[in-house]
Amino acid sequence: MDDNRANENGAERCLIVLPNLKKAGGISRDQDSRLAETKDLANAINLAVVGAEAFGLSRRRSSTLFGAGVVEGIARRVAECGNGAGVSVVIVDGTLTPVQQRNLERAWNCKVIDRTGLILEIFGARARTADGRLQVELAALTYQRSRLVRSWTHLERQRGGAGFMGGPGERQIETDRRLIGQRISRLKHRLKEVKRTRQLHRRARRKVPYPIVALVGYTNAGKSTLFNRLTRARVAARNRLFDTLDPTMRGLELPSGRKVIVSDTVGFISDLPHELVTAFHATLEEVIEADIIVHVRDSAHPESEAQKDDVLNVLRDLGLAVDGNVAMIEVLNKIDLLKPEARETLANRAKRSNMPVVLLSALTGEGIDGLLAALGDWFASNSPILELAVALEDGASLAWLYDHGEVVSRTDDESRVHLKVRLDSADAARFRKRGKAS
C-alpha cells in the first residue's frame, strides 16, 4: 500500500526510529530485520509507515535518549514526511523513560511511543476473550502508572483494543495514581480467579488424564498453522504478528494410540514487555504445566537463531529450566521456503543437536509424521512398562488400560489376561488404586 492510499483508507502515518545500541550478551540482531519487524508491528494496528531508520548511539541521554543532533534531524524528518497530511506517531523501537517520552513529544510535535507501548497496543487490539482483555489491561495500567500524563490518544477507538486506550472525543483514563492502583488491585483479584479456574480445569484434565503438549515460539513462526495441521482445528492462522493471544486446546491421537492435548499459546517476541509476561502468567501456565514443549521456529527467517534466543529467555523468565531437564522438541518450520542445500544444512545440524529436532512444513504437511513419531518416542521412553494380570471378566479394567496406556503385549489364559503396558507414573498409580490387578 502506498502512503497516499493508506491515508485515504484512514490509516495514521507513523515514523519508526531505531536506537542502535549494542545488546549486552545474547545474539545480536540485524538492524534491517529489526526495522522490518517493527514495520510489521505498526501495520498490525493499521499504522501507515512513512519512514524507518536506525540511529547509532554511543550512550543513552537521560533527557531525550538520542543526542541533540539526532533529535533535530528526526524533527526535520517528521516535518518532511508530513506532506500536508502530518505524521501522527513516532515509534521509538526501544525503551523510553517517561521524561524522555515527554521531551521527544515536545521536540517532534507529535505522539511518541516506545516498543513496549506499541506491543501493548497490539495486544489490546488482538485480545478477544474476557481473560485476555483483563490481562492486557493489567499490563497496560502497570506500564502507564509510571507515566501519569500519558494517554492513548494517538489511536482511534474504532480500531479496537481493551478499553484502556482513549481516542479523540472520548474520556481518557483517569491518571491519578491512587485510582490506577485501585484498578490494578481489582484486575489482579479477578485474574487470581482466572488462575484458579484454569487450575481447576487442569485438575479435571489430570483425572482423565491426558498429557499436555504446549506449542511455543516466536510470533508468526507458524504455531497456529501447525496446531491446525495436527488437530484438524480451524484456529485463525494468518500471516500477521500476535494473531494468537488466547490459548486454544484440542485433542490429538498419536500413531501409538496415546491421546494427548495440544495447546496453542501466545507468540513471543524480542524485548517482550515484562508487564505482559507478568500479566499473562495465568495463560502461560499452560506452558509451565505442560508435559513436553514443542518449540516452533521459522527456519526460513534470517533472524531464526536470535528469535530462538528470545523465546528461551521468556521461558526462563517463567521459571522453566530450559538449559536443564525441561522436555522439549524443536520444530524447524517453513522448510517449504528453503532451497535444497539449506534444508540439508539444517538436517545435518539437527542430527548433532542434544534434543529432538524435526524439520517440517506446517503449511504443506511435509514432515508432520516425523513430529508425531518424535512425540510418540518421547512419551514411550518416559513411561515405564508394567506387567499386569487382570481378571478375564474385568472388561472395565482392560478397557481402561487400553484407553490410558500403550499395550505392548497380551497373553490370555483360562482366568486372567497378562499384559505388558506402558503407563506414565500418574496413570499407573491410579490403576493400582482400582485394586483389580496383580
C-alpha positions as CSV (number, residue, x, y, z in Angstrom):
1,M,0.0,0.0,0.0
2,D,1.4,3.4,-0.9
3,D,1.3,6.2,1.7
4,N,-1.4,8.2,-0.1
5,R,-3.7,5.2,-0.3
6,A,-3.0,4.5,3.3
7,N,-4.2,8.0,4.2
8,E,-7.3,7.6,2.1
9,N,-8.1,4.4,4.0
10,G,-7.8,6.3,7.3
11,A,-4.5,4.8,8.5
12,E,-2.5,7.2,10.7
13,R,1.0,8.0,9.4
14,C,4.0,7.0,11.6
15,L,7.8,7.2,11.5
16,I,10.0,4.4,13.0
17,V,13.3,5.2,14.6
18,L,15.6,2.6,16.0
19,P,18.2,3.5,18.6
20,N,21.0,1.2,17.6
21,L,22.6,0.2,20.9
22,K,24.7,-3.0,21.0
23,K,22.9,-5.6,23.2
24,A,25.0,-7.0,26.0
25,G,25.1,-10.8,25.7
26,G,22.8,-12.9,23.6
27,I,22.7,-13.0,19.8
28,S,23.0,-9.6,18.1
29,R,20.2,-8.7,15.7
30,D,20.4,-7.2,12.2
31,Q,19.1,-3.7,12.3
32,D,17.3,-4.1,8.9
33,S,15.5,-7.2,10.2
34,R,14.6,-5.3,13.4
35,L,13.2,-2.4,11.4
36,A,11.2,-4.8,9.2
37,E,9.7,-6.4,12.3
38,T,8.7,-3.1,13.8
39,K,7.1,-2.1,10.5
40,D,5.0,-5.3,10.7
41,L,4.1,-4.4,14.3
42,A,3.0,-1.0,13.2
43,N,1.0,-2.4,10.3
44,A,-0.7,-4.8,12.7
45,I,-2.6,-1.9,14.1
46,N,-3.2,-0.1,10.8
47,L,-0.4,2.5,11.0
48,A,1.0,3.6,7.7
49,V,4.8,3.6,8.0
50,V,6.2,6.6,6.0
51,G,9.8,6.0,7.0
52,A,12.1,3.8,9.2
53,E,15.7,4.5,10.1
54,A,18.3,3.3,12.6
55,F,20.5,5.8,14.5
56,G,23.7,4.7,16.2
57,L,24.0,5.5,19.9
58,S,27.2,5.7,21.8
59,R,25.3,6.2,25.1
60,R,21.8,6.9,26.3
61,R,20.9,10.6,27.1
62,S,18.8,10.8,30.2
63,S,16.6,13.6,28.8
64,T,16.0,12.5,25.2
65,L,17.8,9.1,24.7
66,F,19.3,10.5,21.4
67,G,21.8,13.3,21.1
68,A,20.7,16.8,20.2
69,G,21.8,16.4,16.5
70,V,19.7,13.2,16.1
71,V,16.7,14.7,17.8
72,E,16.8,17.7,15.5
73,G,17.3,15.5,12.4
74,I,14.3,13.4,13.3
75,A,12.3,16.5,13.9
76,R,13.1,17.5,10.3
77,R,12.1,14.0,9.0
78,V,8.8,14.3,10.8
79,A,8.2,17.6,9.1
80,E,9.3,16.4,5.7
81,C,7.2,13.2,5.9
82,G,4.2,15.2,6.6
83,N,3.5,16.4,3.1
84,G,0.4,18.1,4.4
85,A,-1.1,15.0,5.9
86,G,1.1,15.0,9.1
87,V,2.9,12.3,11.0
88,S,0.7,11.3,14.0
89,V,3.1,8.9,15.7
90,V,6.8,8.3,16.0
91,I,7.7,4.8,17.2
92,V,11.0,4.6,19.1
93,D,12.0,0.9,18.8
94,G,13.5,0.7,22.3
95,T,12.6,1.6,25.9
96,L,11.8,5.2,26.8
97,T,11.6,6.7,30.3
98,P,8.5,9.0,30.9
99,V,10.8,12.0,30.8
100,Q,12.4,11.0,27.5
101,Q,8.9,10.3,26.0
102,R,7.6,13.7,27.1
103,N,10.7,15.6,25.9
104,L,10.7,13.9,22.5
105,E,7.0,14.6,22.0
106,R,7.7,18.3,22.6
107,A,10.7,18.2,20.2
108,W,8.9,16.4,17.5
109,N,5.5,17.9,18.0
110,C,3.7,14.5,17.7
111,K,2.8,11.5,19.8
112,V,5.8,9.2,20.7
113,I,5.5,5.6,21.9
114,D,8.2,3.1,22.6
115,R,8.4,-0.7,21.8
116,T,6.5,-1.6,25.0
117,G,3.7,0.8,24.2
118,L,3.5,-0.5,20.7
119,I,3.2,-4.1,21.7
120,L,0.6,-3.2,24.4
121,E,-1.4,-1.5,21.7
122,I,-1.3,-4.7,19.5
123,F,-2.3,-6.9,22.4
124,G,-5.1,-4.6,23.2
125,A,-6.4,-4.9,19.7
126,R,-5.9,-8.7,19.5
127,A,-7.4,-9.9,22.8
128,R,-10.8,-11.5,22.2
129,T,-11.7,-13.3,25.4
130,A,-12.6,-11.7,28.7
131,D,-9.5,-13.3,30.3
132,G,-7.2,-11.9,27.5
133,R,-8.7,-8.4,27.9
134,L,-8.1,-8.5,31.7
135,Q,-4.5,-9.5,31.2
136,V,-3.8,-6.8,28.6
137,E,-5.5,-4.1,30.7
138,L,-3.4,-5.0,33.7
139,A,-0.2,-4.9,31.7
140,A,-1.2,-1.5,30.2
141,L,-2.1,0.1,33.5
142,T,1.1,-1.2,35.2
143,Y,3.1,0.3,32.3
144,Q,1.0,3.5,32.4
145,R,1.2,4.0,36.2
146,S,4.8,5.4,35.9
147,R,3.6,7.7,33.1
148,L,0.8,9.6,34.8
149,V,0.4,12.1,32.0
150,R,0.5,9.5,29.2
151,S,-2.8,8.6,27.5
152,W,-3.5,6.5,24.4
153,T,-5.0,9.3,22.3
154,H,-2.9,8.5,19.1
155,L,-5.2,5.6,18.1
156,E,-8.8,5.9,17.2
157,R,-11.2,3.9,19.4
158,Q,-12.7,2.2,16.4
159,R,-9.5,0.3,15.9
160,G,-10.4,-1.9,18.9
161,G,-8.4,-2.6,22.0
162,A,-9.1,-3.5,25.6
163,G,-10.9,-0.3,26.7
164,F,-7.8,1.4,28.2
165,M,-7.0,3.2,25.0
166,G,-8.7,6.5,24.6
167,G,-9.4,8.4,21.4
168,P,-10.5,11.8,20.1
169,G,-13.8,12.8,21.6
170,E,-13.7,10.2,24.4
171,R,-12.8,10.5,28.1
172,Q,-9.3,9.4,28.8
173,I,-8.2,7.1,31.5
174,E,-8.0,8.7,34.9
175,T,-4.3,9.2,35.5
176,D,-4.4,9.7,39.2
177,R,-2.0,7.1,40.8
178,R,-4.4,6.1,43.5
179,L,-7.3,5.3,41.1
180,I,-4.9,3.4,38.8
181,G,-3.6,1.5,41.7
182,Q,-7.2,0.6,42.8
183,R,-8.0,-0.6,39.3
184,I,-4.8,-2.7,39.2
185,S,-5.7,-4.3,42.5
186,R,-9.1,-5.2,41.2
187,L,-7.7,-6.7,38.0
188,K,-5.2,-8.8,39.9
189,H,-8.0,-10.1,42.1
190,R,-10.0,-11.1,39.0
191,L,-7.0,-12.7,37.4
192,K,-6.5,-14.8,40.5
193,E,-10.0,-16.1,39.9
194,V,-8.9,-16.8,36.3
195,K,-5.9,-18.6,37.5
196,R,-7.9,-20.6,40.0
197,T,-10.4,-21.6,37.2
198,R,-7.5,-22.7,35.0
199,Q,-6.1,-24.8,37.8
200,L,-9.5,-26.5,38.3
201,H,-9.6,-27.2,34.6
202,R,-6.1,-28.7,34.7
203,R,-7.1,-30.8,37.7
204,A,-10.1,-32.1,35.8
205,R,-7.8,-33.0,32.8
206,R,-5.5,-34.9,35.1
207,K,-8.4,-37.1,36.2
208,V,-9.0,-38.0,32.6
209,P,-5.9,-37.7,32.2
210,Y,-4.2,-36.7,29.0
211,P,-0.6,-35.3,28.8
212,I,-0.2,-31.7,27.6
213,V,1.9,-30.8,24.6
214,A,2.4,-27.0,24.5
215,L,3.4,-25.2,21.3
216,V,5.6,-22.2,21.9
217,G,7.6,-20.0,19.6
218,Y,8.3,-16.5,18.2
219,T,5.3,-14.7,16.9
220,N,4.4,-15.7,13.3
221,A,6.6,-18.8,13.4
222,G,3.6,-20.9,12.3
223,K,2.3,-22.3,15.6
224,S,-1.4,-21.9,14.8
225,T,-0.9,-23.5,11.3
226,L,0.9,-26.4,13.0
227,F,-1.8,-26.6,15.6
228,N,-4.5,-26.8,12.9
229,R,-2.5,-29.4,10.9
230,L,-2.1,-31.6,14.0
231,T,-5.6,-31.4,15.4
232,R,-7.7,-30.6,12.3
233,A,-8.9,-27.5,14.1
234,R,-9.8,-24.2,12.5
235,V,-7.9,-21.7,14.6
236,A,-7.3,-18.5,12.7
237,A,-3.8,-18.7,11.2
238,R,-2.9,-15.5,9.4
239,N,0.4,-14.2,8.4
240,R,0.5,-11.4,11.0
241,L,2.2,-10.8,14.3
242,F,0.4,-11.8,17.5
243,D,-2.5,-13.4,15.8
244,T,-3.0,-15.8,18.7
245,L,-3.3,-14.3,22.2
246,D,-5.9,-16.6,23.9
247,P,-4.8,-20.2,24.4
248,T,-6.6,-22.9,22.4
249,M,-6.5,-26.6,23.3
250,R,-7.5,-29.7,21.2
251,G,-7.1,-33.4,21.5
252,L,-4.6,-35.4,19.4
253,E,-4.2,-39.1,19.0
254,L,-0.6,-40.2,18.3
255,P,0.1,-43.2,16.0
256,S,0.6,-45.4,19.1
257,G,-3.0,-44.7,20.1
258,R,-1.9,-42.4,23.0
259,K,-4.2,-39.4,23.4
260,V,-2.7,-36.0,24.3
261,I,-3.9,-32.4,24.5
262,V,-2.2,-29.8,22.3
263,S,-2.1,-26.2,23.5
264,D,-1.5,-23.3,21.1
265,T,-0.1,-20.3,23.1
266,V,0.7,-16.6,22.6
267,G,3.7,-15.9,20.5
268,F,6.8,-14.4,22.0
269,I,8.9,-11.5,20.6
270,S,12.3,-9.8,21.3
271,D,12.1,-7.5,24.3
272,L,8.6,-8.7,25.2
273,P,7.5,-6.2,27.9
274,H,7.9,-7.6,31.4
275,E,4.4,-6.3,32.2
276,L,3.0,-8.6,29.6
277,V,4.9,-11.7,30.8
278,T,3.7,-11.0,34.3
279,A,0.1,-10.3,33.3
280,F,-0.2,-13.3,31.0
281,H,1.2,-15.6,33.7
282,A,-2.2,-17.3,34.1
283,T,-2.3,-18.0,30.4
284,L,1.4,-19.0,30.2
285,E,0.9,-21.5,33.0
286,E,-0.3,-23.9,30.3
287,V,3.3,-23.9,29.1
288,I,4.7,-24.3,32.6
289,E,2.4,-27.3,33.3
290,A,2.9,-29.0,30.0
291,D,4.5,-32.5,29.9
292,I,6.5,-31.5,26.9
293,I,7.1,-28.3,25.0
294,V,7.3,-28.1,21.2
295,H,9.3,-25.0,20.2
296,V,8.2,-24.0,16.7
297,R,10.8,-21.9,14.8
298,D,10.6,-20.2,11.4
299,S,13.6,-21.9,9.8
300,A,13.4,-19.5,6.7
301,H,13.7,-16.3,8.8
302,P,17.1,-14.7,8.6
303,E,16.9,-14.0,12.4
304,S,15.8,-17.5,13.3
305,E,18.7,-18.0,15.8
306,A,18.1,-14.7,17.5
307,Q,14.3,-15.5,17.7
308,K,15.2,-18.8,19.4
309,D,17.2,-16.9,21.9
310,D,14.3,-14.6,22.7
311,V,11.8,-17.5,23.2
312,L,14.2,-19.3,25.5
313,N,14.7,-16.1,27.5
314,V,10.9,-15.7,28.1
315,L,10.7,-19.4,29.1
316,R,13.5,-18.7,31.6
317,D,11.5,-15.7,32.9
318,L,8.6,-18.1,33.5
319,G,10.9,-20.2,35.7
320,L,11.5,-23.1,33.2
321,A,14.9,-24.6,33.3
322,V,15.3,-24.7,29.5
323,D,19.0,-25.3,29.9
324,G,18.4,-28.3,32.1
325,N,15.8,-31.0,32.2
326,V,12.8,-29.4,30.5
327,A,11.3,-31.8,27.9
328,M,11.4,-30.1,24.6
329,I,11.2,-30.9,20.9
330,E,12.5,-28.3,18.4
331,V,10.5,-27.9,15.2
332,L,12.1,-26.1,12.2
333,N,9.0,-25.0,10.4
334,K,8.5,-23.5,6.9
335,I,11.1,-25.7,5.2
336,D,8.9,-25.3,2.0
337,L,10.5,-21.9,1.7
338,L,14.1,-23.3,1.8
339,K,16.4,-24.3,-1.0
340,P,17.6,-27.9,-1.0
341,E,21.1,-27.1,0.2
342,A,19.7,-25.1,3.1
343,R,17.5,-28.0,4.1
344,E,20.4,-30.3,4.0
345,T,22.4,-28.0,6.3
346,L,19.5,-27.9,8.8
347,A,19.2,-31.6,8.7
348,N,22.9,-32.1,9.5
349,R,22.6,-29.7,12.4
350,A,19.6,-31.5,13.7
351,K,21.5,-34.7,13.9
352,R,24.1,-33.1,16.1
353,S,21.5,-31.5,18.5
354,N,21.2,-32.6,22.1
355,M,17.4,-32.5,21.8
356,P,15.0,-34.0,19.2
357,V,14.7,-31.7,16.2
358,V,12.1,-32.1,13.4
359,L,12.1,-30.4,10.0
360,L,8.6,-29.8,8.6
361,S,6.2,-27.5,6.8
362,A,3.0,-27.0,8.7
363,L,1.6,-25.4,5.6
364,T,2.1,-28.4,3.3
365,G,2.2,-31.2,5.9
366,E,5.7,-32.4,4.9
367,G,7.5,-33.8,8.0
368,I,4.4,-33.9,10.2
369,D,4.8,-37.7,10.6
370,G,8.3,-37.1,11.9
371,L,6.9,-34.8,14.7
372,L,4.2,-37.3,15.6
373,A,6.9,-40.0,15.8
374,A,9.1,-37.8,17.9
375,L,6.3,-37.2,20.4
376,G,5.4,-40.9,20.5
377,D,9.1,-41.8,21.1
378,W,9.3,-39.3,23.9
379,F,6.2,-40.5,25.7
380,A,7.3,-44.1,25.2
381,S,10.7,-43.5,26.6
382,N,9.3,-41.6,29.6
383,S,6.6,-44.2,30.5
384,P,7.7,-47.4,32.2
385,I,6.4,-50.8,31.1
386,L,4.4,-52.6,33.7
387,E,3.5,-56.3,33.8
388,L,-0.1,-56.7,35.0
389,A,-2.5,-59.6,35.3
390,V,-6.2,-58.7,35.1
391,A,-9.2,-61.0,35.6
392,L,-10.6,-62.1,32.3
393,E,-14.1,-60.9,33.2
394,D,-12.9,-57.5,34.2
395,G,-13.6,-55.8,30.9
396,A,-13.7,-52.3,32.5
397,S,-10.1,-52.5,33.7
398,L,-8.9,-53.9,30.4
399,A,-10.7,-51.0,28.6
400,W,-9.1,-48.5,31.0
401,L,-5.6,-49.8,30.3
402,Y,-6.1,-49.8,26.5
403,D,-7.5,-46.2,26.8
404,H,-4.9,-44.8,29.0
405,G,-1.7,-46.7,28.1
406,E,0.1,-48.5,25.3
407,V,-0.4,-52.2,25.4
408,V,2.9,-53.7,24.3
409,S,1.9,-57.4,24.6
410,R,-1.0,-59.5,25.8
411,T,-1.4,-63.2,26.7
412,D,-4.7,-64.7,27.9
413,D,-5.1,-67.9,29.9
414,E,-8.2,-69.5,31.4
415,S,-8.8,-66.9,34.1
416,R,-6.5,-63.9,33.6
417,V,-5.1,-61.6,31.0
418,H,-1.4,-61.0,31.2
419,L,-0.4,-57.6,29.9
420,K,2.7,-55.5,29.4
421,V,1.5,-51.9,29.4
422,R,3.4,-48.7,29.0
423,L,1.8,-46.2,31.5
424,D,3.1,-43.0,32.9
425,S,3.5,-42.8,36.6
426,A,0.3,-41.0,37.4
427,D,-1.8,-43.5,35.4
428,A,0.0,-46.4,37.0
429,A,-0.8,-45.0,40.5
430,R,-4.5,-44.5,39.5
431,F,-4.8,-48.0,38.1
432,R,-3.3,-49.6,41.2
433,K,-5.9,-47.8,43.3
434,R,-8.5,-49.8,41.4
435,G,-7.1,-52.9,43.2
436,K,-8.1,-55.2,40.4
437,A,-4.7,-56.2,39.0
438,S,-1.7,-58.0,40.4
